[in-house]
Amino acid sequence: MSDSKNIVLTGIRPTGALHIGHLVGALIANVEIQNQGDYARMYGMIADAQGLTDNFDNPDKVRENVMEVALDMLAVGYDPKKTTMFIQSEVAELTELTFYYMNLVTVARLQRNPTVKTEIAQKEKFNGGVPVGFFTYPISQAADITAFGANIVPVGQDQLPMIEQTAEIVNKFNNIYGETLVLPHAVVPKAQAAARLPGTDGNAKMSKSLNNCIYLKDSAEDIAAKVKTMFTDPNHLRVEDPGNTKDNPVFIYLSVFAKPEHFAAFLPEYANYEELAAHYERGGLGDVKVKKFLNSVLQETLEPIRARRESFVARPDDVMDILREGTKVARAAAAETVNHVKRAMKLNYFE
Ligand code: TRP
């Protein structure tokens, strides 16, 4: 056991099955942090209540995806012995904290949150008005983080404004009511800054609604079919033509996933990604060959994840037990924080 005092919290919204974008953007890094063991406790939260803030009209979707996301987390190596996996909505203390923190945030400050701003602009369904629940989700995220005393929060770039806003809430709370809450620090995994995976169609974002994702649960046949029809360089018409690797999703995926071992096993004419990319840029390398290689690399990468996933799909009751046990532990920790918070706010009448 490590004597580290770190508390790590990761969170995922269960609004769709997880794909290879999540894998390189967050999951690999989270599992690495988990396995390095430099923490007193690590939490993996399934943020279903936050998922509802823009899916309140689709409870089935959120419910089904809690299980999907739990399976995906286990599949990539979240280990319930090391990471306390839990369901956000089952920790009622989080909503309680959110209500108190709401006093510490102005409407103008929420309106300035760049991530919320972008999300609101992107959502046609908010034309009828932005729900208060969605508008204030950064406050509930501050509750998620502070409830567990998390000082380390691994997140993607887009979540940095949330951590910043949480830090402001922590400082304001501690200033007014006395030192109570722990200041969080965002950790943006290295790989993540480099890799925001485009969709298979070349769209900048991999997203379920664009139907351009490779999911962790995709079968070997699904993967092969998706790779075969991937967007490449539209100007690379003949094999001899020079090709573009920069805006070419096939090459972007290879740059992230292809390791020297893969070259040795499947494409020994090249030692590494740089050699392959240089040949494509020069001309003389066809898309079919590169896609075949990408397929081999992805199959090799995703096969063990899919196998692990299948082993948990076969025992859904065990998965629910993992979440139930994790939620108990999480709830006890959050209840302790609520006690401190209420005492600090002089709301401890019956103590
Ligand atoms: N907002 C995060 C996302 O969309 C999910 C999340 C909810 C989260 N609560 C959190 C992340 C707390 C980190 C900490 O991916």
Residues whose N, C-alpha, C, O or C-beta is under 5 A from the ligand:
A	BS01	LIG	L9 T10 G11 I12 R13 A47 Q50 Q141 D144
